[in-house]
């Protein structure tokens, strides 16, 4: 799905589905889990225990505003991949996906004029589809890159691996559906090892290119002009209507998110040379620094702990790319000097930035 933050839920809501105003943000739209279960049923699995994993009423599509805590989503993938036996099953699910299954969010995408517009507009409302993960678009004269920054998780687990594979496959399937052509990427990079040679072959059949596993990032690489590809179902009136509907629905999510989650969102947005200070973030959230400190304390959080968490995450991402120096990373994530960044990175990881990179 075309879209573009890690968020800690309130303790009392961690094991519940989220409907209406969302109070935790490591989530995915319930329709996605419903699609995965339908695909597993077609592959011969009994859907009843799978619906119990996610807490859905068996066989019924979930409400349009219902989100699933990400650990349940990982558990669902783990159960299915363990039992279904089909190689690269996340790509099988993606091939069955239809953008309109995501209702308002999907209808907005299919009403846009080009792939680039669909990506840009749906990115504004990604909270309707996912929270705690995002796509990042990078363009230059050589390629268009879509990088998947998934939910922080242990890739040695089957569930997070399958979820990442599905995200990549689903984005590719969405581009093909919107353009109505075989829009194959030039390259696909996956940041974990394949389960077997059969999986590698199945992914090659789906993507039209052999994936590169054990990569630094999860990434799809297309030709530079792919975003100009027109969408056959373009309708400006419907686009504007669905965007307004998405805007109204998205307004139910952000204001009610825990303050820690909103802080994380702002900090992530600042990890490109912005100002991650508490004063600046508090202003963006419409409160004073003192009020922000108090609200975070009520949620059992400290601002500096959140800042360190996000800085470490982005430092690793930048270093893994290998395209910027450690000194440049220090600037990007808000340190006043490279020396301060080097000391902090050593404290966080026990390594220096240079040893981590190599």
C-alpha positions, 0 to 999 in steps of 0.5 A, a space after each residue: 500500500 502506498 504510505 509513509 514513528 515508534 509508539 509505546 501504548 498505555 499499559 492497560 491497552 497493550 493487549 486490546 484491539 484499537 477502534 475509534 480514537 487510537 490510544 496506541 500507535 504500534 498498529 496496522 489497519 485491521 483490514 490487512 490482517 483480515 486479508 492475510 487470514 483470507 489468503 491463509 484460508 485459500 492456502 488450506 488453513 483453518 481460519 478460526 484459530 487465526 481470527 482468535 489470534 487477532 481477536 476478530 469475529 470470525 469471517 467478518 471484515 473488521 470496521 474501517 477504523 479498527 487497528 490491530 496492535 503490532 504484536 498480534 499482527 506479528 503473531 498472526 504471520 508467525 502462525 501462518 508462515 509456520 503452518 502454510 508451507 508455501 514459499 514467500 507466502 507474504 508475496 502470495 498475500 500481496 498478489 491478492 491485495 486490492 487497494 480498495 480493500 483499504 476503503 477511504 485510504 485506498 480510494 484516495 490512492 486510486 483517484 490520484 493522477 500519478 503514482 507520485 501524487 498517490 504516494 504524497 497524498 496517502 503519506 499525509 494520512 498514513 495514520 489511517 493505515 499504520 502507526 509506528 512504521 513508515 515509507 521514505 521516498 528518495 529520488 535522484 537522477 539514477 533511481 527512485 528509492 522507497 525505503 521501509 522503516 518498519 516497527 522496531 522488532 527482532 528480525 530473527 523472529 518469523 513474524 517481523 520478517 514476514 511482516 517486512 516482506 509483505 510490506 515490500 511486496 504490497 507496495 510493489 503490488 499497489 504500484 502495479 495495480 495503480 498503473 495497470 502495468 508490470 511495474 517491476 523494481 530494478 532492485 529489491 533489498 531485504 534486511 534479513 536472511 531468506 528462509 530457503 532458496 525456494 523463498 528467494 525463487 518465489 520472491 524473484 517470480 513476484 518482483 521480477 528481480 532477484 532480491 538481495 537479502 541481508 541488506 542494510 535496509 528494506 528497500 525497493 528501487 525503481 527507475 527515476 521516472 516511475 512516479 510520473 506514471 499515470 493512474 488510469 482511474 484518476 478522478 479529481 473530484 473523487 480524489 478531493 472528496 476522499 481526501 477530505 474524508 481521510 482528513 476527517 478520519 485522521 483527525 480522530 487519531 493524532 490528538 488522542 495518541 499518547 503524548 510520548 507517541 506524538 513526541 516520537 513523531 516530532 523527533 523522527 521528523 527532526 532527524 534530518 538536521 532539525 531541532 530536537 530540543 524539548 522547547 521546539 517539540 513542545 511548541 509544535 505540540 501546542 504546549 509549554 516545555 513544563 507542560 510537556 515534561 509533566 505530561 510525559 511524567 504522567 505516562 512514565 517517560 522522560 524526554 531525554 530517554 525518547 530523544 536517545 531512542 530516536 537518535 540511536 535508531 536514526 544513527 544506525 539507519 544513516 550509518 547503514 546506508 554508507 552514504 554519509 560520514 559519521 560527522 554528518 550523522 551527528 549533525 542530522 540527528 541534532 548533536 552540536 559536535 561529532 565528538 558529542 555524538 561519538 561519545 553518545 553512540 559508544 554509550 548506547 551501543 558499546 561501539 564507535 560509529 566506524 566499527 558499527 558501520 563495518 
